[in-house]
Amino acid sequence: GNSVTQMEGPVTLSEEAFLTINCTYTATGYPSLFWYVQYPGEGLQLLLKATKADDKGSNKGFEATYRKETTSFHLEKGSVQVSDSAVYFCALRTTKKDSGYSTLTFGKGTMLLVSP
Amino acid sequence: DSGVTQTPKHLITATGQRVTLRCSPRSGDLSVYWYQQSLDQGLQFLIQYYNGEERAKGNILERFSAQQFPDLHSELNLSSLELGDSALYFCASSVGSGTGLLVVPTGELFFGEGSRLTVL
């Protein structure tokens, strides 16, 4: 079945540090990949996505590249801010050819804590 | 604001009781998803509805049920509650996920702020 594995947190960084959150996946076919972010007390919201191999998704200074050969979609940011403190979820979507139905599978989430 | 509304935001109840969580999707979204988030299990997919019909089931217990009404709002019913059911329950909506020409699988889900259930 489909699965997403993320590095365990919390990841603790100082402001302006470089961020990497690892994500690897197992899926049949060619899934689309996503990063969602959950700020304290809020629901999840889409951060970025990539729909095919070698695509790079980017938003708010965050980037992730769809690496089919390593089945990875690592999230990076060059300089984190205190406001980036949140839980980050990697997810994949697969679509069944016969029904067109899509499922979205999430990783367990990685908490990021950024201190001033 | 995602446009997805969930009520109640917080709920405290006792073991053996039954509760109903309500979700109003974004205007125009036909798909509604329910997820359970707990510290040990992470974000678990429970069930999905599309335009009133059940489309997929995940790790949903038999004690739990859901439905989507003609006005597209959805309710998640949790019965015979146990301590382990304490969690944050999220509803999400999206435009697509149907069949034939109606499929618009954008993959982007819009989440509500969740309903926090505490079972004592």
Interface residues (C-beta under 8 A of the other chain):
Chain A: S32 F34 G41 E42 G43 L44 Q45 L46 K49 F89 R93 T95 S99 G100 Y101 S102 T103 L104 T105 F106 G107 K108 G109
Chain B: S2 V4 Y33 Y35 Q41 G42 L43 F45 R55 A56 F90 A92 G96 S97 G98 T99 G100 V103 P105 G107 E108 L109 F110 F111 G112 E113 G114
